[in-house]
């Protein structure tokens, strides 16, 4: 099949239209609240699990919390893969509406859980919607914005993750002292956004044209979409996408999951104040650093290319994680280092918002990027299940978190086996040869 590409800077494409701004705002808001609902449980993991299991023992809380987190990550990954296909078949904007409703409703209902089993099920259902939103939103931006401005628009959208994480920490700071239930209940608010998206955001013309051209030509089965991303022309891209995403996610998992428990241990040992407040402060500082990471990527991806920028941030995340969990032992130093940690560990995820959509043609773009991003989540779900073994094997939470950072080495190597997409317009049809 011949390659059909968008032309570079067609007349009229230099200016950004009102519709393009609308799609960016909708995708930004959807991803921001996606991130907020994802991380609300992270910041209230300790008090919520402690209350529901009736224990204040750190190891018991960490173990039960790891089960809930693993189930949530698993459903996040499965939901992302499923809704990636749905977005290619039924539309990007429609899929965003459905996923936002799912994660909002079930995050809010999580505040009513009476047992940790109920909390696990509700968080898993929320994770199913959380995983699907990113693929739909990223595809919507990639296919709506002109090539000249697409990279910046994609990075701005990805920056919403940091704002969502910051929002979760702020929500915990305000509502956490009242009850962790109110923190989770606040997660129902994003459902209102879905109404605006439903009525004001149309499907991309690029997707509509591709759907019209391929109608009746290809199978519409779920398996056919997944089969296409593993066809000879796309197989290598998919494998590289999965490996690079998995390296970042697994590498960051130890820090982001075990960090709240570790901070609480440090604060209690030093006797310096309210542990819940320090967890919120740490995550807010981390997100401030990540915003600067996203901003840096706007020009770094143009200077070094997509692969070069990923390599730099992956290497930085490895170094920042190793330093944090090997040398930082007091709360003051930890708080000072949080912006640096967030700059690399969270900011590095900005590379995927740009790179993954550029790997695939329009007909399977959401399927491909959704599979890479979310199959990595499925692999990452193994991490929380092994938290008890890791802590027992390495002797402490920081040492266990450090062990997970070894995954970054996989990404440092795998990225060079993928194509460099900088300067290449989006493809509408399957490439003729593998690359």
BELRAUR-V231678 format. One record per backbone hydrogen bond with DSSP energy under -0.5 kcal/mol. NH is the residue of the N-H (numbers start at 1). CO is the residue of the C=O. If there is no record, write none. Layout:
BEGIN
nh:co
NH:CO
NH:CO
END
This chain:
BEGIN
nh:co
4:2
5:3
6:426
9:7
10:7
13:10
17:15
21:17
22:18
23:19
24:20
25:21
26:22
27:23
28:24
29:25
30:26
31:27
32:28
33:29
34:30
35:31
36:32
37:33
38:34
39:35
40:36
41:37
43:39
44:40
45:41
45:42
48:44
49:45
50:46
51:47
52:48
53:49
54:50
55:50
61:57
62:58
63:59
64:60
65:61
66:62
67:63
68:64
69:65
70:66
71:67
72:68
73:69
74:70
75:71
76:72
77:73
78:74
79:75
80:76
81:77
82:78
83:79
84:80
85:81
86:82
87:83
88:84
89:85
90:86
91:86
91:87
95:91
96:92
97:93
98:94
99:95
100:96
101:97
102:98
103:99
104:100
105:101
106:102
107:103
108:104
109:105
110:106
111:107
111:108
112:109
113:110
119:115
120:116
121:117
122:118
123:119
124:120
125:121
126:122
127:123
128:124
129:125
130:126
131:127
132:128
133:129
134:130
135:131
136:132
137:133
138:134
139:135
140:136
141:137
142:138
143:139
144:140
144:141
145:141
149:146
150:146
151:147
153:149
154:150
155:151
156:152
157:153
158:154
159:155
160:156
160:157
161:158
162:159
163:159
164:160
165:161
166:162
167:163
168:164
169:165
170:166
171:167
172:168
173:169
174:170
175:171
176:171
176:172
178:175
179:175
182:179
183:179
184:180
185:181
186:182
187:184
188:185
189:186
191:188
192:189
193:190
194:190
194:191
195:191
195:192
196:192
197:193
198:194
199:195
200:196
201:197
202:200
208:204
209:205
210:206
211:207
212:208
213:209
214:210
215:211
217:214
218:214
225:221
225:222
226:222
227:223
228:224
229:225
230:226
230:227
231:228
234:231
235:231
238:234
239:235
240:236
241:237
242:238
243:239
244:240
245:241
246:242
247:243
248:244
249:245
250:246
251:247
252:248
253:249
254:250
256:252
257:253
258:254
259:255
262:258
263:259
264:260
265:261
266:262
267:263
268:264
269:265
270:266
271:267
272:267
275:273
278:274
279:275
280:276
281:277
282:278
283:279
284:280
285:281
286:282
287:283
288:284
289:285
290:286
291:287
292:288
293:289
294:290
295:291
296:292
297:293
298:294
298:295
299:295
299:296
300:296
301:297
303:299
304:300
308:304
309:305
310:306
311:307
312:308
313:309
314:310
315:311
316:312
317:313
318:314
319:315
320:316
321:317
322:318
323:319
324:320
325:321
326:322
327:323
328:323
328:324
329:327
334:330
335:331
336:332
337:333
338:334
339:335
340:337
341:337
342:338
343:339
344:340
345:341
346:342
347:342
348:344
349:346
350:347
351:348
352:349
353:349
354:350
355:351
356:352
357:352
358:354
359:355
359:356
360:357
362:427
363:428
364:361
365:362
368:364
369:365
370:366
371:367
372:368
373:369
374:370
375:371
376:372
377:373
378:374
379:375
380:376
381:377
382:379
383:380
384:380
385:381
386:382
386:383
387:384
390:386
391:387
392:388
393:389
394:390
395:391
400:396
401:397
402:398
403:399
404:400
405:401
405:402
406:403
407:404
408:405
409:406
410:407
411:407
412:408
413:409
413:410
414:410
415:411
416:413
417:414
418:415
421:419
424:421
425:423
428:4
429:4
435:233
END
